[in-house]
């Protein structure tokens, strides 16, 4: 079975500040919630901090978790409300079918592989000298690059992003430049961030990630490939809060089977 959890985080707690500041620390806290987790189990998580006063942690697991340690250390253990909601993922998976449309959110780490970084770090220079054949994973840093990375891969992920529902310009008012511009899609980047943190016993070199959060509307084109990405995640840096694709019904849309 698969479970999607949502945990409320209290940003004023001392433990919370550590977890919110370090994806490495948050990854460790997430792993503590999975008893006897097999090493081959893919665990996805994402921190949504749209409201900095009420951050929400989402976690997808293949076994039922226990988040009592997070509630006690980083939540509101004595307050009213549902502190850690755990839901069976099967009802959502049963809705996956070609042609279905959903609203979605994804926080990802858009990257490219290149053998010659434009501005190599000292570590990259050292690695290049040791192994000329090895390429480097470089994060896309601009919004245009990150959006292009996302849209160029949706087909292999089993979905497409429909064209934006906007009216075209009146005849004679559209510029020649606009005619050459790809039509807009139903997706936007709602947040971008550069994350830098250190791992224990990993030397002096920090881990640096360029993160983007995508939101919009998608249409399923390959149910098998799409389900695989839902359960396995999208892109690199999955241990550090990237790759979890979540879905929601589109407002006002009823879809039959």
Residue, then its C-alpha position, 0 to 999 in steps of 0.5 A: x500500500x501507499x500513503x500520503x501524509x500531511x504534517x503541520x509544522x510549528x515554525x516557532x519550535x527550536x527543532x522546527x527551525x533546524x528542520x526548516x533550515x536544512x533539507x538534510x535534517x528534514x530528510x533524517x526526520x522523515x526517515x525516522x517515521x518509517x519503521x524498519x524502512x527497507x533501503x530500496x523504498x522510495x520515500x518522497x517529501x515536500x515542504x510547502x511554506x506558502x504561509x510561513x506561519x503554517x508550513x506543511x510537510x507532505x510525505x509519500x511512503x510505501x508503508x504506513x508511517x508514524x509521525x508522533x516524533x515530528x508532532x512532539x518535537x516540531x508541531x503542536x502536540x497539545x493543540x486541537x486539530x489533525x496534526x498528522x493526516x495519513x491517507x491511503x493513496x489507492x483511491x487517487x491511483x484508481x483515478x489515473x486514466x488517459x485523458x484525466x485532468x488534474x491541478x498539480x504542484x511539483x517542487x523539483x530540482x531542474x538540472x542539465x548534464x554537461x562535461x564543461x561547466x561555464x564557471x566550475x567550482x574548485x571541486x568540479x575542476x579537481x574532478x575534471x582533472x581526475x576523470x575527463x569522461x565524467x559529466x557534471x550535473x548543473x542546476x538551471x538557475x533562471x526561470x526560463x531554463x527551469x520552465x523549459x526543463x519541465x515542459x521538455x520532459x512531460x511527455x516521458x513522464x506520462x502527461x502534457x500541460x494544456x495550452x493556456x486558456x487565453x484569447x488570441x490577439x485581434x487580427x493585425x495586432x499580433x507582432x511578428x515576435x509573438x508569432x514565433x513565441x511558443x504558446x503559453x501553457x497552463x503552468x507557472x513557477x510559483x517559487x524559486x530558491x537556492x538551497x545550500x546546506x552541509x551534510x555531516x562528515x561530508x567535508x567542507x563542500x556544501x550541497x547546493x540546489x536550485x529549486x523551482x515549484x511548478x503549479x498548473x493543470x495537466x492531462x494524463x497521456x500515459x497512465x503507466x508512466x504517470x503512475x510511475x512518476x507519482x510513486x517514484x518522483x520527478x528529477x534529482x534531489x529526491x532525498x532533499x524535498x524534490x520530486x513529489x508530484x501532488x494532484x488535486x481536482x480541478x475546480x468546477x470540473x466533473x470527470x466521468x470514468 
